[in-house]
């Protein structure tokens, strides 16, 4: 068993260090590598990544465009190992989450594993919104249309190759599009409820939780209706953060 961890970045110097520290705290006893696919206009994110170069097997490469689907595909093509974990750069891994999730995955079956999402600055409104979102996620999963959030998406090379990887050009929804296409090919979707990632609440400084949930739900419905990347740009979705990675 071996794991390639792929992290797309764009101006993530404030957040990437916390993620890499939490990865080290997992104390993995298997072979692994970390592949950062950066599109930042400066060297700050790369400098943050390179601070961990002596502590873990780490590679930094670049993408010609700031697009999560493109960046994840670049990372997957560079990956050496059978298991593939796609992470957002602004999350922190919960204790033992990788050990729990890796036990669920098998290299010879089509499979995706997700975990719970926690906000780093939780309020009653945020918690209520997350409860509602997870109720909808369970309904979607029962319908065979899973929400596979890109902040933690664990799969294997067989599943990645069967789907053809991520569709490129999405502003929102490329992660769920991947999961829906995989499940339509027969992939199993598991949620490790004991595992979680702590996600940055920076988007909540721009818009309230309910409105952000509505934005994500709109993107999800576009995906399951077969809407491709065209039409998923900021002017159409009115996504308040501009690029996929906000300030």
KABEL-V564356 format. One line per field, one symbol per residue. ss: DSSP state (H for helix, E for strand, L for the rest). A space follows every 10 residues. Layout:
ss: ???
This chain:
ss: LEEEEEEEEL LLLLLHHHHH HHHHLLLLLL EEEEEEEELL LLLHHHHHHH LLLLLLLEEE EELLLLLHHH HHHHHHHHLL LLEEEEELLL EEELLLHHHH HHHHLLLLLL EEEEEEEEEL LLLHHHHHHH HHHHHHHHHH HHLLLLLLLL LEEEEEHHHH HHHLLLLLLL LLLHHHHHHH HHHHLLLEEE EEEEEEEEEL LHHHHLLLHH HHHHHHHHHH HHHHLLLLLL LLLHHHHLLL LLLLLLL
